[in-house]
Amino acid sequence: MNQGSGACLWTSVSQDTPAPRDRYKHASCAHSGYVYVLGGREKCSLRDFWKYNVVLNQWTELPCNCEEAPEELEEHTMVAHQGFLYVFGGLQDSAYSNSKIPLWVFDAVRECWINWKTGIETVLGVTPLNRKGHSAVTFGSSMYVYGGYMDIRGSTKEFWKFNFDSEVWSLLNNIQGGPGPRHGHSAVTHQECMYIYGGLQGLREQKDLWRWNFTCQNWSCIKFNSGPSRLVGHSAVLFKDSMLIYGGGETQSLPQNILWSFNLSTMTWKKLPLLTGSTSPYRIHHCSIGLGPSFQPTVPPGVHCKEIPNSFIHNKLRPFKNKCLPSNSPMQENYIELQTFKEENKMILPDFSTLALKEAKLKSNCLTFENQEAVSEKHVSSHMTEEAEDAILHIPDLLLVMGGKPVQGHQRISVWHMPMA
């Protein structure tokens, strides 16, 4: 997305083996420069777990068949917090799914599932039942889960808080107002608020936007005159001070390829146009992931989270700088090359509208990393040195779209990305 023209340059990234199968209704999150993908559905529910190295464009399959790991899941959620991934919901409907707490924890450092169970929750009986199509966000030291649908009971308006430190659940349903029962919606956090858009309320798609204030503990509905249509199965990520909403559909069978931006300061919507000559995927029940410093949510005063010292960032990490230019390589004339500059250099972005892409079809991976060869040399037996890890942690701002319906049969998972500015 160019700062001057505001146009979007989407590109499909070809995947080599090994790689996960294409899917939808899966869960994904970013942690320490990697992207994790779990479960979902192709022709049937899947039970696999993968880690994606964006710099190398390489997948690694992670263990998912031990007793502590989840079963086949779909329409579940996965969030990251201080080195752990928390997976919630998505079990297939059965008597078994209502007899256990549908929460699993993965240690991203040791790369193993852990047994987190405590006796407090069982004694108190204050725990959520299995659900699908809910949302989950992190704020401070807690995960907040809203809505979802629960087998034959349909959509719920339950609002749960899970404290990562005490491992205790609490139900926040004694609040007046709010989005009401829904599933298939999206949610992001910004400063001291959570924003929920769209989804299904009963059998009807919605186009409303709700804000939950963590400090004041209240809901408010944000009114607007223009913006996205009724959407279900879309995705949302936070980019700087804006919420980006991609894809979804007015119905389950009509996916869209539109990227919307909602400015959380001015409370206004903007539809971001495609760069002339480029395409973007029509997707529903996909995952969008933001990588790079501009996708990191800001923490308001009074919320305590572990932070990386600025001295560590400046001394240890080598930041990438985005600069998208046509590649001069005769073998890859349709590629966009991402160059790396010193921190003191100013970033100059061309006007994408002047690029000669009208007759070109974008193919394969449009981004090449100047540091990729160096990182590849450090990559030995799936173990990386500290220097190589630093390069991965500071990749430029990228928006990725992974999977989604329609699926490509037994093909490898579809990955599209767009550089942000």
C-alpha positions in Angstrom: 0.0 0.0 0.0 1.7 3.2 -1.2 1.5 6.2 1.0 1.0 8.5 -1.9 -1.6 6.7 -4.0 -3.0 4.5 -1.3 -3.2 1.6 -3.8 -2.8 -2.0 -2.8 -0.2 -4.4 -4.4 -1.3 -8.0 -3.6 0.9 -10.8 -4.7 0.5 -14.6 -4.5 3.5 -16.4 -2.8 4.2 -19.8 -4.3 4.8 -22.5 -1.7 7.2 -25.4 -1.9 7.0 -28.7 0.0 6.8 -29.3 2.8 3.8 -27.0 3.3 0.3 -27.3 4.8 -2.7 -28.1 2.6 -5.0 -25.4 1.6 -7.8 -24.8 4.1 -10.4 -22.5 5.6 -11.9 -21.9 9.1 -8.3 -22.4 10.5 -6.6 -20.3 13.2 -3.4 -18.3 12.8 -1.2 -15.8 14.7 2.2 -14.2 14.6 4.9 -14.6 17.2 8.6 -13.7 17.2 8.6 -13.1 13.4 7.0 -16.5 12.6 3.4 -17.3 11.6 1.6 -20.3 13.1 -1.3 -22.1 11.4 -3.4 -24.7 13.2 -6.2 -27.0 12.0 -9.2 -25.8 9.9 -11.1 -27.6 7.2 -10.6 -28.8 3.7 -13.0 -31.7 2.8 -12.8 -32.7 6.5 -11.5 -31.2 9.7 -7.7 -31.1 9.9 -5.4 -31.9 12.8 -2.0 -30.4 11.9 0.2 -27.5 13.1 2.7 -25.5 11.1 5.2 -22.7 11.6 6.0 -20.3 8.7 9.3 -18.5 8.2 8.3 -15.5 6.1 11.9 -14.4 5.3 12.8 -17.9 3.9 9.3 -18.7 2.7 9.6 -22.1 4.5 7.2 -24.2 6.5 8.0 -26.5 9.4 5.4 -29.0 10.8 5.1 -28.9 14.5 3.9 -31.8 16.8 0.2 -32.1 17.2 -0.5 -35.7 18.2 0.3 -35.8 21.9 -2.2 -36.0 24.7 -1.8 -32.3 25.5 -2.4 -31.2 21.9 -5.9 -30.3 20.5 -8.0 -32.6 18.4 -9.3 -31.6 14.9 -10.5 -28.0 15.3 -12.3 -25.5 13.1 -13.5 -21.9 13.6 -11.2 -21.8 16.7 -8.9 -18.9 17.8 -5.2 -18.7 18.6 -3.4 -15.8 20.3 0.2 -15.3 21.5 1.3 -14.1 24.9 4.9 -14.0 26.3 6.2 -17.0 24.5 3.0 -19.1 24.6 0.2 -19.7 22.1 -3.3 -20.1 23.5 -5.8 -22.0 21.4 -9.5 -21.9 22.3 -12.7 -23.6 21.0 -13.4 -25.3 17.7 -14.1 -28.8 18.9 -16.5 -31.0 16.9 -19.9 -31.0 18.6 -20.3 -34.0 20.9 -20.9 -34.9 24.5 -17.2 -34.9 24.9 -16.8 -31.3 23.7 -19.0 -30.1 26.5 -17.2 -32.0 29.2 -13.8 -30.3 29.0 -12.4 -26.8 28.9 -11.5 -26.2 25.2 -8.2 -24.5 25.9 -4.7 -25.7 24.8 -1.4 -24.0 25.4 1.7 -24.3 23.2 5.2 -23.4 24.4 6.7 -21.6 21.3 10.2 -21.7 22.7 10.4 -25.4 23.5 7.9 -26.2 20.7 5.7 -28.5 22.7 2.2 -28.5 24.0 1.9 -28.2 27.8 -0.6 -29.4 30.4 -1.8 -26.2 32.0 -4.8 -27.6 33.9 -5.5 -26.3 37.4 -7.9 -27.4 40.1 -9.4 -23.9 40.8 -11.6 -23.8 37.8 -13.0 -27.3 38.3 -14.0 -26.5 41.8 -15.6 -23.1 41.0 -17.2 -24.3 37.8 -16.7 -20.9 36.1 -15.4 -22.0 32.7 -16.7 -21.6 29.1 -18.1 -24.4 27.1 -16.9 -25.2 23.6 -17.8 -22.8 20.8 -16.9 -21.9 17.2 -16.8 -18.7 15.2 -16.0 -16.6 18.3 -13.3 -13.9 18.6 -10.3 -13.8 20.9 -7.9 -10.8 21.6 -5.3 -10.1 24.2 -5.2 -7.1 26.5 -2.6 -6.7 29.3 -2.2 -10.1 30.9 -5.6 -11.5 29.8 -7.4 -13.0 26.8 -10.9 -11.8 26.0 -13.3 -14.2 24.1 -16.6 -12.9 22.7 -19.6 -14.7 21.2 -19.4 -17.8 19.0 -22.0 -20.4 18.4 -22.6 -23.4 20.6 -24.0 -26.5 18.7 -27.9 -26.5 18.7 -28.0 -23.5 21.1 -26.9 -21.2 18.4 -25.1 -17.9 18.8 -24.1 -16.6 22.2 -23.3 -13.2 23.7 -21.1 -14.6 26.4 -18.0 -12.4 27.1 -15.2 -14.3 28.8 -11.9 -13.1 30.3 -9.0 -15.6 30.9 -6.1 -14.4 33.1 -2.8 -15.8 31.8 -1.1 -15.5 35.2 -3.7 -17.0 37.4 -5.2 -19.3 34.7 -8.7 -18.3 35.9 -11.8 -17.6 33.8 -14.4 -14.9 34.6 -17.7 -14.2 32.8 -18.4 -10.5 32.0 -22.0 -10.9 31.0 -23.4 -8.5 33.6 -22.8 -5.5 31.3 -25.7 -3.7 29.7 -25.9 -3.4 25.9 -23.2 -4.8 23.5 -23.2 -6.5 20.2 -25.6 -9.3 21.3 -25.3 -13.0 20.3 -23.1 -13.4 17.2 -20.4 -15.4 15.5 -18.2 -15.1 12.4 -17.3 -11.5 13.4 -13.9 -9.9 13.8 -12.2 -8.2 16.7 -9.0 -6.1 17.3 -7.7 -4.1 20.3 -6.4 -0.5 20.1 -5.1 1.4 23.2 -7.7 0.7 25.9 -10.5 -0.6 23.7 -11.6 -3.7 21.7 -13.5 -3.2 18.4 -15.9 -5.8 17.0 -17.3 -5.7 13.5 -20.0 -7.6 11.6 -20.7 -11.3 11.9 -23.9 -13.3 12.1 -26.6 -12.6 14.6 -28.8 -15.6 14.3 -29.1 -16.1 10.5 -28.6 -12.4 9.6 -25.3 -10.8 8.6 -24.4 -7.6 10.4 -22.6 -4.4 9.5 -22.3 -2.8 12.9 -19.2 -1.7 14.8 -19.0 -2.0 18.6 -16.4 -0.7 21.0 -15.6 -2.2 24.4 -13.6 0.0 26.9 -11.5 -2.1 29.2 -11.1 0.7 31.6 -14.7 1.9 31.8 -16.1 -1.6 31.4 -18.8 -0.5 28.9 -20.0 -1.0 25.3 -20.7 1.7 22.8 -22.0 1.4 19.2 -20.0 3.5 16.6 -22.3 5.0 14.0 -21.1 5.6 10.4 -22.7 6.4 7.1 -20.3 4.6 4.7 -18.1 1.6 5.0 -18.1 -2.2 4.4 -21.3 -4.1 3.7 -22.7 -6.8 5.9 -19.9 -9.2 6.4 -19.3 -12.6 7.9 -16.1 -14.7 7.8 -13.9 -11.7 7.2 -10.6 -10.8 9.0 -9.4 -7.8 10.9 -5.9 -6.6 12.0 -4.7 -3.4 13.6 -2.3 -1.3 11.5 -1.0 1.8 13.2 -4.1 3.7 14.3 -6.4 1.9 11.8 -8.4 -1.4 11.7 -7.9 -3.2 8.4 -10.8 -5.5 7.4 -10.3 -7.9 4.5 -12.6 -10.3 2.6 -15.6 -12.1 4.1 -18.9 -11.9 2.4 -22.5 -10.7 2.6 -23.3 -14.4 2.5 -21.3 -17.6 3.1 -21.2 -18.3 -0.6 -20.1 -14.9 -2.0 -16.5 -14.1 -0.8 -15.1 -10.6 -1.4 -11.6 -9.2 -2.1 -12.0 -5.7 -0.7 -9.6 -4.2 1.9 -11.2 -1.6 4.1 -9.5 0.7 6.6 -11.2 2.3 9.6 -9.3 5.1 11.2 -9.7 4.8 14.9 -8.9 8.5 15.5 -11.2 10.1 13.0 -13.8 7.2 13.1 -14.0 7.1 9.2 -13.9 4.3 6.7 -11.8 4.2 3.5 -11.9 1.6 0.8 -8.4 0.9 -0.4 -8.1 0.5 -4.2 -6.0 -2.1 -6.0 -3.0 -1.1 -8.0 -3.7 -1.1 -11.7 -2.9 -4.4 -13.2 -2.8 -6.4 -9.9 -5.3 -8.8 -8.4 -6.3 -9.9 -5.0 -7.9 -13.1 -3.7 -11.6 -13.5 -3.0 -11.6 -15.1 0.4 -14.0 -16.0 3.3 -13.1 -17.8 6.5 -9.4 -17.0 5.9 -6.7 -15.6 8.3 -5.0 -12.2 8.0 -1.8 -11.6 9.8 0.2 -8.4 10.2 4.0 -8.6 10.5 6.2 -5.7 11.4 6.4 -2.9 14.0 3.3 -1.0 12.7 1.1 -4.0 13.4 2.0 -4.0 17.1 -0.8 -2.7 19.3 0.0 0.3 21.5 -0.3 -0.3 25.2 -2.1 2.5 27.2 -0.8 3.8 30.5 -1.6 1.6 33.5 -1.4 -1.7 31.5 1.6 -3.7 32.4 3.2 -5.9 29.8 6.7 -7.1 29.3 8.5 -4.9 26.8 11.8 -5.2 24.9 14.1 -2.4 26.0 14.8 0.2 23.3 18.5 -0.2 23.9 18.2 -3.9 22.9 16.2 -3.0 19.7 18.7 -0.4 18.6 21.8 -2.4 19.4 20.8 -5.9 18.5 18.2 -5.8 15.7 18.8 -4.7 12.2 15.6 -3.1 11.0 14.4 -3.5 7.4 13.2 -0.5 5.5 10.4 -0.9 2.9 11.2 0.1 -0.6 9.3 -1.5 -3.5 10.8 -1.2 -6.9 10.5 -3.2 -10.1 13.3 -5.8 -10.1 16.0 -5.5 -12.7 16.4 -9.2 -13.0 15.6 -10.4 -16.6 14.4 -13.7 -15.0 12.0 -12.1 -12.7 10.7 -9.0 -14.5 7.4 -9.0 -12.7 8.8 -9.2 -9.2 9.0 -6.4 -6.7 12.3 -6.2 -4.8 12.5 -5.2 -1.2 15.7 -3.4 -0.5 17.4 -2.9 2.9 18.7 0.5 3.9 20.6 2.0 6.8 18.3 3.3 9.6 19.3 7.0 9.0 18.3 6.9 5.3 14.9 8.2 4.4 12.5 5.9 2.8 11.4 7.0 -0.6 8.4 5.2 -2.1 7.5 5.5 -5.8 4.0 6.3 -7.0 2.6 2.9 -7.7 0.2 4.3 -10.2 3.1 5.0 -12.6 4.4 1.5 -12.6 4.1 -0.4 -15.8 1.9 -3.2 -14.5 -1.1 -2.8 -16.7 -0.2 -5.7 -19.0 1.7 -7.8 -16.4 0.3 -10.6 -14.3 1.9 -10.8 -10.9 3.3 -14.2 -10.2 4.9 -16.1 -7.3 6.7 -14.2 -4.6 6.9 -10.5 -5.2 9.2 -9.7 -2.3 12.9 -10.6 -2.0 14.8 -9.9 1.2 18.3 -8.6 0.9 19.1 -10.5 4.1 17.6 -13.8 2.9 20.9 -15.3 1.8 22.5 -14.4 5.1 19.6 -15.9 7.1 19.7 -19.1 4.9 23.4 -19.6 5.8 22.6 -19.3 9.5 19.7 -21.8 9.2 21.2 -25.2 10.2 19.0 -28.1 11.2 16.1 -25.8 12.0 18.2 -23.9 14.6 19.0 -20.2 14.1 21.7 -18.1 15.6 20.8 -14.9 17.5 21.8 -12.8 14.5 19.5 -14.7 12.1 16.7 -14.5 14.6 17.1 -10.8 14.8 16.7 -10.5 11.0 13.4 -12.4 11.2 12.1 -10.3 14.0 12.6 -7.1 12.1 11.0 -7.9 8.7 9.1 -4.9 7.2 5.4 -4.2 7.6 3.6 -6.9 5.6 -0.1 -8.0 5.5 -0.6 -11.7 4.8 -3.8 -13.5 3.9 -3.6 -17.3 4.4 -6.0 -19.9 3.2 -9.8 -19.3 3.0 -12.7 -20.5 1.0 -12.7 -21.3 -1.9 -9.9 -23.8 -1.3 -7.8 -25.2 -4.1 -8.5 -28.9 -3.5 -5.3 -30.7 -2.4 -3.0 -27.8 -3.3 -0.7 -26.2 -0.8 -2.1 -23.4 1.3 -2.6 -20.1 -0.5 -0.5 -17.2 0.8 -0.9 -13.7 -0.4 0.9 -10.6 0.9 1.0 -6.9 0.5 3.8 -4.5 1.6 2.5 -1.7 3.8 3.7 1.9 4.0 
